Amino acid sequence: MNPTRDDLLKAMPESGLFAGKEWLTSPEPFPIPAPLMAEMNKLGHRLHVFQKACNDLYYRSLKGKAAPWIAEYLDAGKPPELLDAARAKPLRNALPGVIRPDLILTESGFALAEIDSVPGGIGLTAWLGRTYAALHPGKMPVGGADGMIDGFRSIFPHGGDVVISQESAGYRPEMEWLAAQCGPSFAVREAEHYQSLDGRDVYRFFELFDLPRIPGWQALQQAAAEGRLTLSAPMKPWLEEKLWLALFWSRPLRALWRQELRENQRDALAKIIPRGWVVDPAPLPHHAVLPGLDINAWDELAGFSQKERQLVLKRSGFHEDAWGSRSVVIGHDVSQPEWADSVRLAQESFAESPWVLQQFQTARVVEHPYFDRTTGGVRIMQGRVRLCPYYFVPRDGSPIQLGGVLATIVPADKKILHGMTDSILVPACAAPE
C-alpha cells in the first residue's frame, strides 16, 4: 500500500529536517533501472579510487614529480596557514569518509556533475529510507531501512561529534535526527564554539572558506594530525575542487592518469564525466586552440551564440558561491551579455578562485507522482532528475557501502537540478527487472 501524505507528515520529526525549507512529497520512491543500478553499485569504489588518485597527483606535483601547475591551480586563493595544516605528513593518505556524487539522469545513463565531500542530505536520506521502508515495503529503498544510518556509523565506529557551522545551520535538524538514530555516542555541536576532545571523532560539516569564523579549527586539525581523533572529511582543500573533473580530460595529464587509474576505471569514469576545461586566462600561442572548444582565447567563448553555449560555468571551490548552485551559469539559459559577463568574471577570478567550464548534459524527462500541497491529492510531474547516492568508506577497511540514494525531481522547465520548494524529494529504489 502506498503511503499517504498524512502518513509522511506524521512520520516527520517534530523539529523537521531542514530549517525553514519544504519540498514536495510523493507516494512512490524513484525507480532506478537495473543496468544503472548495477553501475551505481560500482561507482562508490571508482570514485574512492579517483579521489585517491587526485590526492596522489597533488602531492606528486608539490614534490616536483608531476607538473607544478597542478598544485598551483588547486592552491589558488587558499590561505597559507590552511595549506600548511592540510599538508601535515601524518594526513598524507587521509580521504573523505563520505562520497556523494551529483548524477544527472540522462537518456543514455547518468552524468557526473560534481563530487561533494561534505554533503548535506545524509539525515534526510536516512529518514526517507526508514520511512518508505516502513510505509512502502514493496518498493524497498536502496540501502534498506537503515543503510544510511549503518553507513554513517561505519565511519565513526566509536561515535563522534557532527560539528556544523552557522553557514550550514539549515541542515542541523537532519543531522540531529541522524545522530539520535546512531545512538548516544553521537552528538551535534556548533562549529564556532567547538573544542576538540582526544578520542572524540568528528564529522566536519563546515566549508573550508568558513574557517575564519571557527576559532578552534587549528586545534582540531592538529589533533587529527597527531592521531588523537579522526576527522572526516579531512581539511584538504585540493580534494574539494571541481577542477579535478576538468583535469581528468587534460591532455598533458593523460600519462599520469594512466599511472594512477586502471584502464577499466578510466573508461568507466570517461563515460560519466562531462568534458571540461579550467578557465585559465593565460594566452595561447597564435597557432594553438583549446581542445574541444576550438578557440584561441576565452574572449572568443564570450561571443558564442546560444546554440554554441551548451555549456556550464561554475566556481571550482573554496568560495561561498562555490557550493549549492550559487555560481552555476548555464550558457544557453542566459542572454549573450550575461554569458559574456560570466566568462569575464571567470577569467578575472582565476588567481584567487578558479572556474571550470563543462559540457551541458541534458537530463531525461520523467513522470513521477507527488502530493498536492493544497488538496493532498496525487498529481503527476514531468521533471528532470538528480540522483545523489551516498557512499560510506568504513573505518575497518571493509568494502565501500552504498547507504541510500536521494532523488531530486525538478520541473522539466528547470535547467539547474537542485533542491527547491517545487521539487520532489524521495528515496530511490531498484526498479523491477
C-alpha positions as CSV (number, residue, x, y, z in Angstrom):
1,M,0.0,0.0,0.0
2,N,1.3,3.4,-1.0
3,P,1.9,5.9,1.8
4,T,-0.5,8.9,2.0
5,R,0.6,12.5,2.5
6,D,-0.7,12.3,6.1
7,D,1.5,9.2,6.7
8,L,4.6,11.1,5.7
9,L,3.7,14.2,7.7
10,K,3.1,12.1,10.8
11,A,6.4,10.4,10.4
12,M,8.3,13.7,10.1
13,P,10.4,14.5,13.1
14,E,8.9,17.2,15.3
15,S,11.8,19.6,14.6
16,G,11.7,18.9,10.9
17,L,14.6,18.0,8.7
18,F,15.6,21.3,7.1
19,A,15.3,24.7,8.8
20,G,12.8,26.8,7.0
21,K,12.6,24.7,3.9
22,E,10.0,22.4,2.4
23,W,9.6,20.2,-0.6
24,L,7.1,18.1,-2.4
25,T,6.4,14.6,-1.1
26,S,5.5,11.5,-3.1
27,P,3.7,8.2,-2.6
28,E,6.4,6.4,-4.6
29,P,10.2,6.1,-4.4
30,F,12.0,6.8,-7.6
31,P,12.9,3.6,-9.6
32,I,16.4,3.2,-11.0
33,P,16.6,0.7,-13.9
34,A,18.7,-2.4,-13.3
35,P,21.6,-1.5,-15.6
36,L,22.0,1.9,-14.0
37,M,21.7,0.3,-10.5
38,A,24.5,-2.1,-11.4
39,E,26.7,0.9,-12.4
40,M,25.8,2.8,-9.3
41,N,26.8,-0.1,-7.1
42,K,30.3,0.0,-8.6
43,L,30.6,3.8,-8.6
44,G,31.5,4.2,-5.0
45,H,34.7,2.2,-5.3
46,R,35.6,4.0,-8.6
47,L,35.1,7.4,-7.0
48,H,37.2,6.5,-4.0
49,V,40.0,5.3,-6.3
50,F,39.6,8.6,-8.3
51,Q,39.9,10.7,-5.1
52,K,43.0,8.7,-4.0
53,A,44.5,9.4,-7.5
54,C,43.7,13.1,-7.2
55,N,45.3,13.2,-3.8
56,D,48.4,11.4,-5.0
57,L,48.7,13.7,-8.1
58,Y,48.6,16.8,-5.9
59,Y,51.4,15.5,-3.7
60,R,53.4,14.5,-6.7
61,S,53.0,18.0,-8.1
62,L,54.2,19.5,-4.8
63,K,57.3,17.4,-4.8
64,G,58.2,18.1,-8.4
65,K,57.3,14.6,-9.6
66,A,54.5,15.9,-11.7
67,A,53.7,19.3,-13.4
68,P,53.9,22.1,-10.8
69,W,50.9,23.8,-12.3
70,I,48.6,21.1,-11.0
71,A,49.2,22.1,-7.3
72,E,49.3,25.8,-8.3
73,Y,45.8,25.5,-9.8
74,L,44.5,23.8,-6.7
75,D,46.2,26.0,-4.2
76,A,45.0,29.3,-5.8
77,G,43.4,31.6,-3.2
78,K,44.0,29.3,-0.2
79,P,45.4,30.8,3.0
80,P,49.0,29.6,3.7
81,E,48.1,28.5,7.2
82,L,45.4,26.2,5.8
83,L,47.7,24.7,3.2
84,D,50.4,24.2,5.8
85,A,48.0,22.4,8.2
86,A,46.4,20.4,5.4
87,R,49.8,19.0,4.2
88,A,50.7,17.6,7.6
89,K,52.7,14.4,6.9
90,P,50.5,12.0,9.0
91,L,47.5,13.0,7.0
92,R,49.1,12.3,3.6
93,N,46.7,9.5,2.8
94,A,43.5,10.8,4.5
95,L,40.5,10.8,2.3
96,P,36.8,11.6,2.8
97,G,34.7,9.0,4.6
98,V,31.5,10.1,2.8
99,I,31.4,10.4,-1.0
100,R,28.3,11.9,-2.6
101,P,28.3,12.5,-6.4
102,D,25.6,14.5,-8.1
103,L,24.4,12.4,-11.0
104,I,22.2,13.8,-13.8
105,L,19.9,11.2,-15.2
106,T,20.2,11.3,-19.0
107,E,18.8,9.4,-21.9
108,S,21.9,7.1,-22.1
109,G,22.6,6.7,-18.3
110,F,23.9,9.4,-16.0
111,A,26.4,12.2,-16.0
112,L,28.6,13.2,-13.0
113,A,28.1,16.9,-12.3
114,E,30.3,17.1,-9.2
115,I,31.5,15.2,-6.2
116,D,30.6,16.6,-2.7
117,S,32.9,15.5,0.2
118,V,30.9,17.5,2.8
119,P,27.4,16.8,1.7
120,G,24.1,17.7,3.1
121,G,21.1,15.4,2.9
122,I,22.5,12.5,4.9
123,G,19.9,12.7,7.6
124,L,17.1,13.4,5.1
125,T,18.0,10.4,3.0
126,A,18.3,8.3,6.2
127,W,14.8,9.4,7.3
128,L,13.4,8.8,3.8
129,G,14.9,5.3,3.7
130,R,13.4,4.3,7.0
131,T,10.0,5.9,6.4
132,Y,9.4,4.5,2.9
133,A,10.7,1.1,4.0
134,A,8.0,1.0,6.7
135,L,5.2,2.6,4.6
136,H,6.0,1.1,1.2
137,P,7.9,-2.2,1.9
138,G,7.0,-3.5,-1.6
139,K,9.5,-1.0,-3.1
140,M,12.4,-1.0,-0.7
141,P,14.7,2.0,-0.9
142,V,18.3,1.4,-1.9
143,G,20.2,0.6,1.2
144,G,17.1,-0.6,3.0
145,A,15.6,1.0,6.1
146,D,18.9,1.6,7.9
147,G,21.5,1.7,5.2
148,M,22.3,5.4,5.7
149,I,22.5,5.1,9.5
150,D,24.6,1.9,9.4
151,G,26.9,3.6,6.8
152,F,27.4,6.7,8.9
153,R,28.2,4.5,12.0
154,S,30.7,2.6,9.9
155,I,33.0,5.6,9.5
156,F,32.7,6.5,13.2
157,P,32.5,3.1,15.0
158,H,33.0,4.6,18.4
159,G,30.7,7.6,17.9
160,G,31.6,11.2,17.5
161,D,30.5,14.8,17.0
162,V,28.8,16.3,14.0
163,V,30.4,19.8,14.0
164,I,28.2,22.1,12.0
165,S,28.7,25.8,11.2
166,Q,26.2,28.6,11.1
167,E,26.7,28.7,7.3
168,S,25.3,25.2,7.2
169,A,22.8,25.6,10.0
170,G,19.8,24.8,7.8
171,Y,21.0,21.2,7.8
172,R,21.2,21.0,11.6
173,P,17.8,19.4,12.1
174,E,18.5,16.5,9.8
175,M,21.9,15.8,11.4
176,E,20.3,16.0,14.9
177,W,17.8,13.3,13.8
178,L,20.6,11.2,12.3
179,A,22.8,11.5,15.5
180,A,19.8,10.4,17.6
181,Q,19.3,7.3,15.4
182,C,23.0,6.5,15.5
183,G,23.0,6.3,19.3
184,P,24.0,8.1,22.5
185,S,27.7,8.3,21.5
186,F,26.8,10.7,18.7
187,A,26.1,14.4,19.1
188,V,25.7,17.6,17.1
189,R,27.9,20.6,18.1
190,E,28.3,24.2,16.9
191,A,31.5,24.6,14.9
192,E,32.0,28.2,16.0
193,H,32.4,27.2,19.7
194,Y,33.7,23.7,19.3
195,Q,36.7,22.4,21.4
196,S,38.0,19.1,20.2
197,L,38.5,16.2,22.7
198,D,41.0,13.4,22.4
199,G,39.4,10.3,21.0
200,R,36.2,12.1,20.1
201,D,36.0,11.7,16.3
202,V,34.5,14.5,14.2
203,Y,32.3,14.7,11.1
204,R,33.1,18.1,9.6
205,F,30.0,19.9,8.4
206,F,31.5,23.2,7.6
207,E,33.2,24.6,4.5
208,L,36.9,25.5,4.5
209,F,36.3,29.0,3.3
210,D,34.4,29.5,6.6
211,L,37.4,28.8,8.8
212,P,37.9,32.4,9.9
213,R,34.6,32.1,11.8
214,I,35.7,28.8,13.5
215,P,38.4,29.6,16.1
216,G,39.0,26.0,17.0
217,W,39.8,24.7,13.6
218,Q,43.6,24.6,14.0
219,A,43.4,22.7,17.3
220,L,41.0,20.2,15.6
221,Q,43.4,19.8,12.7
222,Q,46.4,19.3,15.0
223,A,44.5,16.6,17.0
224,A,43.8,14.8,13.7
225,A,47.4,15.1,12.5
226,E,48.6,13.7,15.8
227,G,46.2,10.8,15.6
228,R,44.2,11.8,18.6
229,L,40.9,11.7,16.6
230,T,39.6,11.0,13.1
231,L,38.3,14.0,11.1
232,S,36.1,13.4,8.1
233,A,36.3,14.9,5.6
234,P,39.9,15.9,6.1
235,M,40.7,19.6,5.8
236,K,42.3,19.2,2.4
237,P,41.1,22.0,0.2
238,W,42.5,20.5,-3.0
239,L,40.1,17.5,-2.7
240,E,37.1,19.8,-2.7
241,E,37.8,21.4,-6.1
242,K,35.6,20.8,-9.1
243,L,38.8,21.4,-11.1
244,W,39.5,17.7,-10.9
245,L,36.7,16.8,-13.3
246,A,38.2,19.2,-15.9
247,L,41.8,17.9,-15.2
248,F,40.6,14.4,-15.9
249,W,40.3,15.5,-19.5
250,S,43.6,17.4,-19.6
251,R,45.8,16.2,-22.5
252,P,49.1,16.8,-20.7
253,L,47.9,14.6,-17.8
254,R,46.9,11.6,-19.8
255,A,50.1,9.7,-18.9
256,L,49.6,10.5,-15.2
257,W,46.0,9.3,-15.2
258,R,47.2,6.1,-16.8
259,Q,49.6,5.6,-13.9
260,E,47.0,6.4,-11.3
261,L,43.9,4.6,-12.7
262,R,43.4,1.2,-14.3
263,E,42.1,1.2,-17.8
264,N,38.7,-0.1,-16.9
265,Q,38.4,2.6,-14.2
266,R,39.4,5.4,-16.6
267,D,36.9,4.1,-19.2
268,A,34.1,3.9,-16.7
269,L,34.8,7.5,-15.5
270,A,35.1,8.8,-19.0
271,K,31.6,7.7,-19.7
272,I,30.1,9.8,-17.0
273,I,32.4,12.8,-16.5
274,P,31.4,15.6,-18.9
275,R,34.2,17.1,-21.0
276,G,35.6,20.0,-19.0
277,W,38.1,22.9,-19.1
278,V,39.9,25.0,-16.4
279,V,39.2,28.7,-17.3
280,D,42.9,29.7,-17.2
281,P,43.3,33.1,-19.0
282,A,47.0,32.5,-19.8
283,P,47.5,33.4,-23.5
284,L,47.9,30.5,-26.0
285,P,50.4,30.6,-29.0
286,H,48.7,32.0,-32.1
287,H,48.6,28.6,-33.7
288,A,47.0,26.8,-30.7
289,V,43.4,26.2,-29.7
290,L,41.7,24.8,-26.6
291,P,40.8,21.2,-27.4
292,G,37.1,20.6,-27.9
293,L,36.3,24.3,-28.0
294,D,38.4,25.3,-31.0
295,I,39.1,28.8,-29.7
296,N,42.4,30.6,-29.2
297,A,41.3,32.8,-26.3
298,W,38.5,32.8,-23.7
299,D,37.1,36.0,-25.1
300,E,36.0,34.0,-28.1
301,L,33.9,31.9,-25.8
302,A,32.1,35.0,-24.6
303,G,30.9,35.6,-28.1
304,F,29.4,32.1,-28.6
305,S,25.8,32.0,-29.9
306,Q,23.1,30.5,-27.8
307,K,23.3,27.3,-29.9
308,E,27.0,27.1,-29.2
309,R,26.5,27.7,-25.5
310,Q,25.5,24.2,-24.4
311,L,28.0,24.7,-21.6
312,V,28.1,25.3,-17.9
313,L,30.3,27.7,-15.9
314,K,30.9,27.3,-12.2
315,R,33.4,28.2,-9.5
316,S,35.7,25.3,-8.6
317,G,35.7,25.6,-4.8
318,F,36.8,27.5,-1.7
319,H,34.3,30.3,-2.1
320,E,30.9,31.0,-0.6
321,D,29.5,30.9,-4.1
322,A,31.0,27.5,-5.0
323,W,28.5,25.3,-3.1
324,G,24.9,24.6,-3.9
325,S,24.2,26.1,-7.3
326,R,25.1,29.7,-6.4
327,S,27.7,30.2,-9.1
328,V,26.3,27.9,-11.8
329,V,25.7,29.6,-15.2
330,I,24.1,27.6,-17.9
331,G,25.2,29.1,-21.2
332,H,22.1,28.6,-23.3
333,D,19.8,29.7,-20.4
334,V,21.1,33.2,-20.1
335,S,21.4,36.2,-22.5
336,Q,24.5,36.8,-24.5
337,P,25.6,39.8,-22.4
338,E,25.1,37.7,-19.2
339,W,27.2,34.9,-20.6
340,A,29.9,37.3,-21.6
341,D,29.9,38.9,-18.1
342,S,30.2,35.4,-16.6
343,V,33.1,34.4,-18.9
344,R,34.9,37.7,-18.0
345,L,34.3,37.1,-14.2
346,A,35.7,33.6,-14.5
347,Q,38.9,34.9,-16.2
348,E,39.3,37.8,-13.7
349,S,38.8,35.4,-10.7
350,F,41.4,32.8,-11.8
351,A,44.2,33.8,-9.4
352,E,42.1,33.5,-6.3
353,S,39.1,31.4,-7.3
354,P,39.3,29.4,-10.5
355,W,36.3,28.4,-12.5
356,V,35.6,25.4,-14.6
357,L,33.6,25.0,-17.9
358,Q,31.8,21.8,-18.6
359,Q,29.7,20.5,-21.5
360,F,26.0,20.7,-20.5
361,Q,24.3,17.4,-20.1
362,T,20.6,17.3,-21.0
363,A,18.6,15.5,-18.3
364,R,16.0,12.9,-19.3
365,V,12.3,13.9,-18.7
366,V,10.4,11.5,-16.5
367,E,7.0,11.4,-14.9
368,H,6.6,11.0,-11.1
369,P,3.7,11.3,-8.7
370,Y,3.6,13.8,-5.9
371,F,1.1,15.1,-3.3
372,D,-0.5,18.4,-4.0
373,R,0.2,20.7,-1.0
374,T,-3.3,22.2,-1.0
375,T,-5.6,19.3,-1.6
376,G,-3.4,16.3,-0.6
377,G,-4.3,14.6,-3.9
378,V,-1.9,12.9,-6.2
379,R,-0.6,14.7,-9.2
380,I,2.0,13.9,-11.9
381,M,5.1,16.0,-12.5
382,Q,7.1,15.9,-15.7
383,G,10.5,16.5,-14.4
384,R,14.3,16.0,-14.6
385,V,16.2,14.0,-12.0
386,R,19.4,14.4,-10.0
387,L,20.4,11.3,-8.2
388,C,22.6,11.6,-5.1
389,P,24.0,8.2,-3.9
390,Y,25.7,8.3,-0.5
391,Y,28.8,6.1,-0.3
392,F,30.5,5.4,3.1
393,V,34.1,4.3,3.4
394,P,34.1,2.1,6.6
395,R,37.0,2.6,9.1
396,D,37.7,-1.1,9.2
397,G,38.7,-1.3,5.6
398,S,35.6,-3.3,4.5
399,P,34.0,-2.6,1.1
400,I,32.5,0.8,0.5
401,Q,28.8,0.9,1.3
402,L,26.0,2.4,-0.7
403,G,23.8,3.6,2.1
404,G,21.0,5.2,0.0
405,V,20.1,7.4,-2.9
406,L,18.3,10.7,-2.8
407,A,16.3,11.6,-5.9
408,T,15.5,15.2,-6.5
409,I,12.9,15.7,-9.3
410,V,12.6,19.2,-10.5
411,P,10.0,20.6,-13.0
412,A,11.1,19.9,-16.6
413,D,11.5,23.6,-17.5
414,K,14.2,24.0,-14.8
415,K,17.8,23.7,-16.1
416,I,19.5,23.6,-12.7
417,L,18.6,20.4,-10.9
418,H,18.8,21.4,-7.3
419,G,16.5,21.2,-4.3
420,M,13.8,23.8,-4.2
421,T,10.2,24.2,-2.9
422,D,8.7,22.9,-6.1
423,S,10.9,19.8,-6.3
424,I,10.0,16.2,-5.3
425,L,12.5,14.7,-2.8
426,V,12.2,10.9,-2.5
427,P,14.5,7.9,-1.9
428,A,15.4,5.8,-4.9
429,C,14.7,2.1,-5.2
430,A,15.8,-0.6,-7.7
431,A,13.2,-0.9,-10.5
432,P,11.8,-4.3,-11.0
433,E,13.7,-6.5,-13.5
